[in-house]
Amino acid sequence: MKRLLLLAASLALALPGSAAERTITIGVVAKSQGNPVFQAARVGAQDAAKELSAKLHLNIKIDWRTPNEEDAQKQAEAIEQLVNAGVEGLSVSCSDANKLTDAINHAVDSGVPVATFDSDAPASKRFVTYGVDDIECGKQTMEELAKAMHGKGVVAVLAGNQNAPNLQKRVQGVKEVAAKYPGISIRDVYYHKETAQDAAAKVEQVMQANPDITGWAMIGGWPLFTDNALKWQPGTVQCVAVDALPAQLGYIRSGHVPVLLAQQCYEWGHRTVELLIAKIVEHKNPPAVKEISALIPSPRRTWTPSPRTGTSGCRSEPVGRTGPVRRGGAGRPALPQCLSWNSIASPSASPACSRSTG
């Protein structure tokens, strides 16, 4: 009888979902609820939690504490609240590095490891940051725009939050490349609240005051999450923007935007949760403090009707990994899991990146 009880106890310890299963809560603090790129990151974090829970026989939970609009003070308060609530790790995208460094350092000093994504706090004690190389992102944006403008014209830079360290570096990259083109001048850098409506209003305001602008370097794709944000006739003003979520693809279809540069926004959440669990459970640190994610150009517009279905198709390169990649089938290139070829033809079909869409 004693042996049977010991065997039963051993099985209970080994079985997932048993009372002995360890629960780990990861807090995620992104910049704003209203920006779809951070909703994609949220899905990525939740998917990673689910996958790693099954793989490691853990119960990993995501505690999402993101302000409705960008507010670094509210982010700092959320970090403090999460630490007090007993989270074992934090994933943060910083609206203002100066205002968040102390909060991050306090978390780390309290025994809670912190990873940052998209927008870093480089002077903090975070153990890793994940995202694009922001200077190179700015450079690539301007290089693509210069090609579309044939090396001449007047450029406006749309730059979001002036205090965000990642966006400051992207502006730097844009300016470095623009300086190589004698025929291109930058009229100004335009900052705004990082909502689709505020960004679209800023573009309209600037165009009304500066009708000679012939190119927009958008180091974030904020206005493209709304309809009719670009009010000029396609081809009269060139625009290259960062991010390529389904809601934005209509601007490629309409011809307003020749290139979108896809960040791996789903991976912001997914990868940072992986890195945090590796550190918390396996005591593993990443090989480098900065882990660079790819920035992938979207397809240039080559739309053709499908002879079988009559719907639009696309013969071009992949959009990029805003979610897990899957093969396109029928000779089509790979697309992110959050996209389908129907969603490219009709962007409203897939409003956000997740494994359940497409």
ABEGO torsion letter per residue (X at the ends): XAAAAAAAAAAAAABBGBAABBBBBBBBBBABAABAAAAAAAAAAAAAAAAAAAAAGBBBBBBBBBBABBBAAAAAAAAAAAAAAGBABBBBBBABAAAAAAAAAAAAAAGBBBBBBGBBBAABABABBBEBBAAAAAAAAAAAAAAAAGGBEBBBBBAEBAABAAAAAAAAAAAAAAAABAABBBABBBBBBBBAAAAAAAAAAAAAABAABABBBBABAAAAABBGABABBBGABBBBBBEBBAAAAAAAAAGABABBBBBBAAAAAAAAAAAAAAAAAAGBBBABABBBBBBBBBBBBBBBBBAAAGBBBBBBBBAEBABBBBBAEGGBBBBBAABBAAAAABAAABABBBAABX
